[in-house]
Amino acid sequence: MTTQEQAHWSDRDFPEAAKELLQDSQIRSNVRHATNVIQAKRNNVVGELSDWQQLRDAGAAIRAHSLAHLHFYLAQFEEACTRAGGQVHWARDSAEANRIILGLIQKHDAKEVIKIKTMTSEEIGLNQNLEANGIHPIETDLAELIIQLGHDKPSHFVVPALHKNRQEVREIFKREMNLPDLGERPEDLASAARTYLREKYLRVKVAVSGANFLIAENGAVCIVESEGNGRMCLTLPDVLISLVGIEKVLPKYRDMEVFLQTLPRSATGERMNPYNSIWTGVHEGDGPKEFHVVLLDNRRSPILGDAESRQTLQCIRCAACLNVCPVYHQTGGHAYESVYAGPIGAILTPQLHSMTEGRSLPYASSLCGACYEVCPVKINIPEVLIHLRGKIVEEDQKTFSGKFGMWNMGMQAAAFLFASSSRLSLAQHLGQIGQKLVVSQNGVIERLPSMLSGWTQTRDLMPLPDQTFRDWWAQRKPSADHGIVKEESDVE
């Protein structure tokens, strides 16, 4: 399996995938309903905190400091984790991470592993790699289980099956769990999942997890979750393998105070997570007998080296930006054709692919800024989106098709016109003449030709007025009284 196959679902651009998903009214309805519910809950619990903005500032400062001194804190974490009985492995890319994890599982002759939800394992295509080598991964998070049994793909960080409604989940469980008489109440579905997973918790001896945070000073790993499946996977198996992006490290244990307040409120609209699991190393008679941490780079280092884009790595995967994004609301997560959806995915995915894939994603935004306003660590996503767009344009300028392509030539022409008032005025007058060919009998422009046609596919445009602002201004006579324009027609 290639890196591209592991970390990217297909070669389709966002506009192509979005256009297809916009035709699916059921998915759009499911996504809008779920995100609106989460966002309403989030607004309520955030509103209870008078120091919410101070918590955002503190979270941003901690994450920025961690990234600025990442080499130090990762080394400190490795030393502390090893001292506590854990084993730390370093993976340059997805291929190396897969080799390490596969080797650890095969060492114990395991044919099954239980998994806690981890976006990082999705990023490296871990499930596909394990299955290709005769090992069956079992997702224990309810939403991930729905996705796995439904042979689907996640569409959200926190609620991967957000695009499925209750009836669709029931049909999946009936088919895959052989439960023809399964009811459709939430209690029925939860009970079916609990029964299905219980014997696997007790039988399977190897678990794979991600982590929300690493703590440098004591080598601890932290997972926050809502169902208890994570706690089961962390305590029952003999072997625990945690795959973690290198950016997840925090300097001190006390830093958790900030994130254990902001993460649950931003992610699920809860005041705190029902299960906060923090473990360090190996302890006789308590938890796994063997504990491994695989630290994954996978092109995070180049992101760290870009001063403008570095803030991308501050993300704590709360998905608050997805819940408020008007683009995500309309298309859902599958349109992003990537493990990471929504606004944060639009800036993270292209960078994880060295700007060779996902190049349409930085344009999958209206730049409304809602994502920045809700981000608990104050990632200025619109700022990074614009930065990445600039990178794409610069790269395209190096190719013949990019430099002399229709869009680039059009933008160059616009830049030439806007650089001179006389040229702009001439263009406006020519536009007034030329638009007569496209203005309809209704007095609007219903259809534009060629590269401009996208503007009129879903909207009508008003024509240029008979008199431009510049012409109107030139006809007015400035007063000698401080340059203020006064005319009798202005006075009623």
C-alpha positions in Angstrom: 0.0 0.0 0.0 1.4 3.3 -1.0 1.5 6.4 1.2 -1.0 8.0 -1.1 -3.4 5.1 -0.7 -2.9 5.1 3.1 -3.5 8.8 3.8 -5.7 9.9 1.0 -9.0 8.3 -0.1 -9.0 9.3 -3.8 -7.6 11.7 -6.4 -10.8 13.7 -6.7 -10.7 17.4 -6.0 -13.0 19.0 -3.5 -15.3 20.6 -6.0 -15.9 17.3 -7.8 -16.6 15.4 -4.6 -18.7 18.2 -3.1 -20.9 18.5 -6.2 -21.8 14.8 -5.9 -22.5 14.9 -2.1 -24.7 18.0 -2.5 -27.1 15.8 -4.4 -27.6 13.6 -1.3 -30.2 15.3 0.7 -30.2 12.6 3.5 -26.5 13.1 4.3 -26.8 16.9 4.2 -29.8 16.7 6.6 -28.0 14.3 9.0 -24.8 16.5 9.0 -26.7 19.7 9.6 -28.8 18.3 12.4 -25.9 16.7 14.2 -23.5 19.7 14.0 -26.3 22.1 15.0 -27.0 20.1 18.1 -23.4 19.9 19.1 -22.8 23.6 18.4 -25.8 24.6 20.5 -24.6 22.4 23.4 -21.1 23.9 23.0 -22.4 27.5 23.1 -24.3 26.7 26.4 -21.4 25.3 28.3 -18.9 27.8 27.0 -21.2 30.6 28.1 -21.0 29.3 31.6 -17.3 30.2 31.9 -16.4 33.9 32.5 -12.8 33.1 31.7 -13.3 31.2 28.4 -11.2 33.6 26.4 -8.4 33.4 29.0 -8.5 29.6 28.7 -8.2 29.9 24.9 -5.2 32.2 25.3 -3.6 29.8 27.8 -4.2 26.8 25.5 -2.8 28.6 22.5 0.3 29.7 24.5 1.0 26.2 25.9 0.7 24.6 22.5 2.8 27.3 20.8 5.5 26.9 23.4 5.4 23.1 23.1 5.9 23.3 19.3 8.7 25.9 19.6 10.6 23.5 21.9 9.3 20.3 20.5 12.7 18.6 20.2 13.4 19.1 24.0 10.0 17.9 25.2 10.0 14.8 22.9 13.3 13.8 24.3 12.1 14.4 27.8 9.0 12.3 27.2 11.0 9.4 25.8 13.3 9.4 28.8 10.5 9.6 31.3 8.4 7.0 29.5 11.3 4.6 29.2 12.2 5.0 32.8 8.6 4.1 33.7 8.8 0.8 31.7 7.4 1.9 28.4 9.1 1.5 25.0 9.3 4.5 22.6 9.6 4.0 18.8 10.2 6.8 16.2 8.5 6.6 12.8 9.5 9.0 10.0 6.5 8.2 7.9 3.4 6.1 7.6 5.3 3.2 6.1 7.7 3.0 9.0 4.9 3.4 11.6 3.0 0.5 9.9 6.1 -1.7 10.0 6.7 -1.0 13.6 3.2 -1.7 14.7 2.8 -4.8 12.5 6.1 -6.2 13.9 5.0 -5.7 17.5 1.7 -7.4 16.9 3.3 -10.3 15.0 5.8 -10.7 17.8 2.9 -11.8 20.0 1.3 -14.0 17.2 -1.9 -12.0 17.5 -4.5 -12.3 14.7 -6.8 -9.7 16.1 -6.4 -6.3 17.8 -8.9 -4.1 19.6 -8.7 -0.4 18.7 -9.5 2.9 20.4 -10.6 5.6 17.9 -7.5 7.2 16.5 -7.3 9.6 13.6 -3.6 9.0 13.4 -4.1 5.4 12.5 -6.5 6.5 9.8 -3.8 8.8 8.6 -1.4 6.0 8.0 -3.9 3.5 6.8 -3.2 1.1 9.7 -6.4 -1.0 9.4 -5.8 -1.7 5.7 -2.2 -2.6 6.4 -3.1 -5.0 9.2 -5.8 -6.7 7.2 -3.4 -7.1 4.3 -1.2 -9.1 6.7 -3.9 -11.3 8.1 -4.7 -9.3 11.3 -8.2 -8.2 12.0 -8.6 -4.8 13.7 -11.7 -4.3 15.8 -13.0 -0.8 16.3 -14.5 -0.3 19.8 -15.7 3.3 19.6 -19.4 3.1 18.8 -19.2 5.5 15.8 -16.1 3.9 14.4 -17.7 0.5 14.8 -20.6 1.7 12.7 -18.2 2.9 10.1 -16.3 -0.3 10.1 -19.3 -2.6 9.9 -20.9 -0.4 7.3 -17.8 -0.5 5.2 -17.9 3.3 5.2 -15.4 6.2 5.9 -15.5 8.6 8.8 -16.8 12.1 8.2 -16.0 13.8 11.5 -13.3 13.7 14.1 -15.4 13.3 17.2 -18.5 11.7 15.7 -17.2 9.7 12.7 -20.7 8.3 11.9 -22.4 11.7 12.1 -23.7 11.3 8.5 -25.7 8.2 9.5 -29.1 8.4 11.2 -30.6 5.9 13.6 -32.4 3.9 11.0 -29.3 3.5 8.9 -27.3 2.3 12.0 -30.0 -0.2 12.9 -29.9 -1.7 9.4 -26.1 -2.0 9.6 -26.3 -3.8 13.0 -29.1 -6.1 11.9 -27.0 -7.2 8.9 -23.5 -7.4 10.4 -24.4 -8.7 13.9 -27.2 -11.0 12.6 -29.9 -9.4 14.7 -33.1 -9.5 12.6 -35.3 -8.4 15.5 -33.1 -5.4 16.7 -35.2 -2.4 17.8 -34.5 1.1 16.7 -34.3 2.9 20.1 -30.8 4.3 21.0 -30.8 1.9 24.0 -31.3 -1.1 21.7 -28.4 -0.1 19.4 -26.1 0.7 22.3 -27.0 -2.7 23.9 -26.2 -4.5 20.7 -22.8 -2.9 20.4 -22.0 -3.6 24.0 -22.8 -7.3 23.6 -20.9 -7.5 20.4 -17.8 -6.0 21.9 -17.8 -7.4 25.4 -16.3 -10.8 24.5 -13.7 -9.2 22.4 -12.5 -7.0 25.3 -12.1 -10.2 27.4 -10.4 -12.3 24.6 -8.1 -10.1 22.5 -4.7 -9.5 24.1 -3.3 -6.6 22.0 -4.8 -3.1 21.8 -3.9 -0.1 19.6 -4.7 3.4 20.7 -4.0 7.0 19.8 -3.6 9.7 22.4 -5.0 13.2 23.0 -1.9 14.3 24.8 1.6 13.2 25.8 3.1 14.7 29.0 6.8 15.3 28.8 7.7 15.6 32.5 6.5 12.2 33.5 6.2 10.2 30.3 2.4 9.9 30.6 -0.1 9.3 27.9 -3.7 10.7 28.1 -6.9 9.7 26.3 -10.2 11.4 26.9 -13.4 9.7 25.7 -17.1 9.4 26.5 -18.0 5.7 26.2 -15.6 3.7 28.4 -14.4 1.6 25.5 -11.0 3.4 25.8 -10.7 2.4 29.4 -11.4 -1.2 28.6 -8.8 -1.2 25.9 -6.2 0.4 28.1 -6.6 -2.0 31.1 -7.6 -5.5 29.8 -5.1 -6.4 27.0 -1.6 -7.6 27.8 0.0 -5.4 25.1 -0.8 -1.7 24.4 0.5 0.1 21.4 -0.1 3.9 21.2 0.4 5.7 17.9 0.8 9.4 18.5 1.7 12.4 16.3 4.8 14.2 17.6 2.9 17.4 18.0 0.7 16.0 20.8 3.3 16.5 23.6 2.7 19.0 26.5 5.4 20.1 28.9 3.8 19.5 32.3 1.0 17.5 33.9 -0.5 20.8 35.2 -1.1 21.9 31.6 -3.9 19.4 31.4 -6.0 21.7 33.6 -6.6 24.0 30.6 -7.3 21.3 28.0 -9.6 19.2 30.2 -11.8 22.2 30.3 -11.7 23.4 26.7 -11.6 20.1 24.8 -14.9 18.5 26.0 -16.7 21.8 25.8 -15.5 22.3 22.2 -15.8 18.7 21.1 -19.1 17.4 22.5 -20.6 20.3 24.4 -19.9 18.6 27.7 -18.4 20.2 30.8 -16.0 17.3 31.2 -15.3 14.0 29.5 -16.8 10.9 31.4 -13.5 9.1 31.0 -10.1 10.7 31.3 -7.4 8.0 31.3 -3.8 8.9 32.0 -1.2 6.1 32.3 2.5 6.0 32.7 4.6 3.0 31.8 4.0 -0.6 33.1 2.8 -1.6 36.6 2.8 -5.1 37.9 -0.8 -6.4 38.2 -2.3 -3.2 36.8 -3.0 -2.7 33.1 -0.9 -4.0 30.2 2.3 -6.0 30.7 3.9 -4.4 27.7 3.5 -0.7 26.6 4.7 0.9 23.4 4.5 4.5 22.1 5.1 5.1 18.4 5.9 8.7 17.7 4.9 9.7 14.2 6.4 12.5 12.2 4.9 11.9 8.7 5.8 15.3 7.4 5.0 17.2 10.6 8.6 18.5 10.8 8.3 20.6 7.5 5.1 22.1 8.9 6.9 22.9 12.1 9.6 24.7 10.0 7.0 27.1 8.4 6.5 30.0 10.8 3.1 30.8 9.2 1.8 27.2 9.0 3.2 26.0 12.3 0.0 26.9 14.2 -1.7 24.1 12.3 0.0 21.6 14.7 -1.6 23.3 17.7 -4.9 21.4 16.9 -6.3 19.2 19.7 -8.8 17.5 17.3 -11.9 18.9 19.0 -13.7 19.4 15.6 -15.3 22.7 16.8 -14.3 24.2 13.4 -16.2 21.5 11.5 -19.4 22.2 13.5 -19.5 25.9 12.6 -18.2 25.7 9.0 -20.9 26.6 6.4 -19.0 24.6 3.8 -18.8 21.5 5.9 -22.5 21.9 6.8 -23.5 21.6 3.2 -21.1 18.9 2.0 -20.2 16.8 5.0 -16.8 15.3 5.7 -16.6 12.9 2.7 -16.3 15.8 0.3 -12.8 16.5 1.6 -11.6 13.1 0.3 -9.2 12.8 3.2 -9.0 11.5 6.8 -9.0 15.1 8.1 -12.2 17.0 7.1 -13.5 20.5 7.6 -11.4 23.7 8.0 -8.6 22.1 9.9 -8.4 19.3 7.3 -8.3 22.0 4.6 -5.0 23.2 6.0 -3.6 20.0 7.4 -4.1 17.5 4.6 -2.2 19.5 1.9 0.7 20.0 4.2 0.9 16.4 5.2 1.3 15.7 1.5 3.9 18.4 0.9 1.3 20.4 -1.1 1.2 17.6 -3.8 -2.3 16.4 -2.9 -5.4 18.1 -1.6 -4.5 21.3 -3.4 -8.1 22.2 -3.8 -8.8 22.1 -0.1 -7.4 25.5 0.8 -10.1 26.9 -1.5 -12.9 25.0 0.3 -13.7 27.9 2.5 -15.6 31.2 2.4 -13.0 32.7 4.8 -15.8 33.7 7.1 -13.6 33.2 10.2 -16.1 31.2 12.3 -13.5 28.4 12.7 -11.0 30.8 14.3 -13.7 32.2 16.7 -14.5 28.7 18.1 -11.0 27.2 18.1 -10.0 26.5 21.7 -6.3 27.0 20.9 -6.9 30.0 18.6 -5.6 28.6 15.3 -6.1 31.3 12.7 -7.3 28.9 10.0 -8.3 31.6 7.5 -4.8 33.1 7.8 -3.2 29.7 7.0 -5.7 29.0 4.2 -4.6 32.2 2.5 -0.9 31.4 3.1 -1.4 28.0 1.5 -3.3 29.5 -1.5 -0.3 31.7 -2.0 2.0 28.7 -2.0 -0.1 26.9 -4.6 -0.1 29.9 -6.8 3.7 30.2 -6.5 4.1 26.6 -7.4 1.8 26.9 -10.4 3.7 29.8 -11.7 6.7 27.5 -12.2 4.8 25.4 -14.8 3.9 26.5 -18.3 0.3 25.4 -17.9 0.0 27.3 -14.6 1.7 30.4 -15.7 -0.2 30.7 -19.0 -3.4 29.0 -17.8 -6.8 30.7 -18.1 -7.2 31.6 -14.4 -3.6 32.9 -13.9 -3.8 35.0 -17.1 -7.2 36.4 -15.9 -5.7 37.3 -12.5 -2.7 38.9 -14.1 -5.0 41.0 -16.3 -7.0 42.0 -13.2 -3.8 43.0 -11.4 -2.7 45.1 -14.4 -6.0 46.9 -14.6 -6.3 47.6 -10.8 -2.7 49.0 -10.7 -3.8 52.1 -12.6 -6.8 54.3 -12.1 -6.9 55.2 -15.8 -6.8 51.6 -16.9 -9.5 50.7 -14.4 -11.7 53.5 -15.7 -11.2 52.4 -19.3 -12.1 48.8 -18.4 -15.2 50.0 -16.6 -16.4 51.9 -19.7 -15.6 49.0 -22.0 -17.5 46.7 -19.6 -20.5 49.0 -19.8 -20.5 48.6 -23.5 -19.7 44.9 -23.6 -22.3 43.9 -21.0 -25.1 44.8 -23.4 -24.5 41.4 -25.0 -25.2 39.5 -21.8 -27.8 41.6 -19.9 -31.2 39.8 -20.1 -34.6 41.4 -20.6 -35.0 41.3 -16.8 -32.1 43.8 -16.5 -29.7 41.2 -14.9 -26.8 39.1 -16.1 -28.1 35.5 -16.1 -25.2 33.8 -17.9 -21.6 34.7 -18.3 -19.3 33.0 -20.9 -16.2 30.8 -20.5 -14.3 31.0 -17.2 -16.8 33.4 -15.7 -19.7 31.0 -16.1 -19.3 29.7 -12.6 -20.5 33.0 -11.1 -23.9 32.7 -12.9 -24.6 29.0 -12.5 -26.4 29.7 -9.2 -26.9 33.4 -9.1 -27.8 36.4 -11.3 -25.5 39.4 -11.4 -26.4 43.1 -11.5 -25.0 44.9 -14.5 -22.5 47.7 -14.2 -24.3 51.0 -13.5 -24.5 53.6 -16.2 -22.4 55.9 -14.2 -19.3 54.6 -12.2 -18.4 56.0 -8.8 -15.3 57.6 -10.4 -17.4 59.4 -12.9 -19.9 60.5 -10.2 -17.1 61.8 -8.0 -15.4 63.7 -10.8 -18.6 65.7 -11.4 -18.8 66.9 -7.8 -17.0 70.1 -6.8 -15.1 69.9 -3.5 -15.8 72.8 -1.1 -13.0 75.1 0.0 -14.3 74.4 3.6 -11.9 71.6 4.6 -12.5 69.8 1.3 -16.0 68.8 2.4 -18.4 68.3 -0.6 -21.5 70.4 -0.4 -24.3 70.6 -2.9 -27.8 72.0 -2.7 -29.1 68.6 -3.7 -27.6 67.2 -0.5 -29.8 69.4 1.7 -33.4 68.4 2.3 
